[in-house]
């Protein structure tokens, strides 16, 4: 597994943990930070995959 995938997996795990911690202790800021980490991680992965696919395609 490439190191980038490990980093994204760790960020996603931290986001889930922060969300669950925030929802368990009614701490809105911590929960929202976890949600935002998950959203940012998802869009980062999506952007990198699209960029990788477009880089392969040659436009003549």
LOSEZA-60797 format. One line per 3 residues: their letters; for each residue x, y, z of N, C-alpha, C. Coordinates in Angstrom, 3 decimals. Layout:
N
a = X:Y:Z:X:Y:Z:X:Y:Z | ... $
***
This chain:
60
xxx = 0.853:-1.165:0.000:0.000:0.000:0.000:0.907:1.239:0.000 | 0.672:2.155:-0.929:1.490:3.371:-0.985:1.316:4.226:0.274 | 2.333:5.027:0.566:2.306:5.827:1.790:1.190:6.869:1.763 $
xxx = 0.804:7.329:0.571:-0.292:8.305:0.487:-1.596:7.688:0.984 | -1.836:6.447:0.617:-3.065:5.785:1.060:-3.076:5.592:2.572 | -1.910:5.324:3.147:-1.822:5.160:4.596:-2.142:6.480:5.294 $
xxx = -1.626:7.582:4.753:-1.898:8.900:5.338:-3.385:9.219:5.252 | -4.009:8.973:4.094:-5.438:9.253:3.943:-6.274:8.368:4.860 | -5.861:7.128:5.024:-6.576:6.223:5.919:-6.478:6.702:7.365 $
xxx = -5.301:7.179:7.765:-5.128:7.695:9.123:-5.953:8.958:9.353 | -5.977:9.857:8.370:-6.781:11.077:8.502:-8.259:10.724:8.593 | -8.695:9.731:7.815:-10.089:9.313:7.863:-10.414:8.699:9.230 $
xxx = -9.502:7.902:9.768:-9.723:7.296:11.078:-9.785:8.369:12.167 | -8.919:9.369:12.084:-8.945:10.463:13.058:-10.258:11.231:12.952 | -10.744:11.435:11.730:-12.025:12.116:11.541:-13.174:11.354:12.174 $
xxx = -13.180:10.043:11.996:-14.249:9.224:12.592:-14.161:9.266:14.110 | -12.947:9.163:14.647:-12.768:9.192:16.102:-13.209:10.536:16.672 | -12.826:11.635:16.014:-13.247:12.956:16.493:-14.761:13.117:16.424 $
xxx = -15.363:12.618:15.345:-16.820:12.708:15.230:-17.504:11.923:16.345 | -17.050:10.704:16.586:-17.670:9.890:17.629:-17.441:10.477:19.018 | -16.254:11.016:19.258:-15.971:11.659:20.540:-16.866:12.879:20.738 $
xxx = -16.985:13.687:19.690:-17.816:14.888:19.786:-19.285:14.568:19.988 | -19.763:13.526:19.331:-21.178:13.177:19.491:-21.440:12.520:20.846 | -20.454:11.846:21.396:-20.639:11.188:22.679:-20.643:12.192:23.829 $
xxx = -19.816:13.214:23.744:-19.716:14.200:24.824:-20.413:15.513:24.487 | -21.225:15.527:23.457:-21.994:16.712:23.050:-21.088:17.925:22.820 | -19.952:17.684:22.208:-19.009:18.753:21.884:-19.105:18.997:20.383 $
xxx = -19.817:20.056:20.015:-20.127:20.296:18.605:-18.886:20.607:17.783 | -17.946:21.351:18.345:-16.761:21.748:17.576:-15.910:20.528:17.234 | -15.738:19.633:18.178:-14.949:18.427:17.917:-15.644:17.534:16.901 $
xxx = -16.945:17.396:17.021:-17.699:16.585:16.064:-17.646:17.155:14.659 | -17.784:18.475:14.552:-17.707:19.108:13.233:-16.305:19.013:12.644 | -15.290:19.092:13.488:-13.917:18.931:12.993:-13.734:17.541:12.394 $
xxx = -14.311:16.533:13.028:-14.245:15.181:12.490:-14.979:15.045:11.173 | -16.147:15.663:11.083:-16.918:15.618:9.838:-16.163:16.318:8.720 | -15.597:17.490:9.017:-14.846:18.223:8.000:-13.603:17.455:7.559 $
xxx = -12.935:16.765:8.489:-11.790:15.938:8.102:-12.215:14.833:7.146 | -13.353:14.215:7.407:-13.845:13.166:6.515:-14.185:13.718:5.137 | -14.844:14.867:5.101:-15.221:15.469:3.818:-13.990:15.886:3.031 $
xxx = -13.042:16.535:3.695:-11.818:16.977:3.021:-11.025:15.784:2.513 | -10.949:14.721:3.319:-10.219:13.526:2.902:-10.876:12.882:1.681 | -12.198:12.825:1.666:-12.910:12.241:0.529:-12.651:13.032:-0.745 $
xxx = -12.779:14.363:-0.671:-12.571:15.176:-1.866:-11.110:15.194:-2.307 | -10.180:15.072:-1.374:-8.768:14.985:-1.743:-8.500:13.696:-2.508 | -9.023:12.593:-2.016:-8.853:11.321:-2.725:-9.494:11.370:-4.104 $
xxx = -10.688:11.935:-4.185:-11.385:12.045:-5.460:-10.601:12.911:-6.444 | -10.095:14.032:-5.990:-9.325:14.932:-6.848:-8.053:14.271:-7.347 | -7.357:13.569:-6.471:-6.115:12.916:-6.889:-6.372:11.784:-7.878 $
xxx = -7.465:11.053:-7.692:-7.780:9.981:-8.639:-8.155:10.543:-10.006 | -8.924:11.636:-10.031:-9.281:12.266:-11.304:-8.033:12.818:-11.983 | -7.161:13.442:-11.217:-5.921:13.984:-11.779:-5.055:12.866:-12.354 $
xxx = -4.996:11.742:-11.651:-4.207:10.600:-12.124:-4.777:10.052:-13.434 | -6.109:9.962:-13.525:-6.740:9.473:-14.755:-6.529:10.442:-15.909 | -6.656:11.746:-15.648:-6.484:12.731:-16.708:-5.036:12.835:-17.163 $
xxx = -4.114:12.555:-16.274:-2.701:12.615:-16.628:-2.339:11.501:-17.606 | -3.037:10.382:-17.517:-2.779:9.258:-18.421:-3.307:9.517:-19.823 | -4.413:10.239:-19.928:-5.058:10.473:-21.221:-4.293:11.556:-21.968 $
xxx = -3.930:11.257:-23.215:-3.234:12.239:-24.045:-4.246:12.884:-24.975 | -4.289:14.185:-24.941:-5.192:14.927:-25.817:-4.379:15.447:-26.986 | -4.800:15.078:-28.218:-4.028:15.507:-29.389:-4.768:16.546:-30.193 $
***
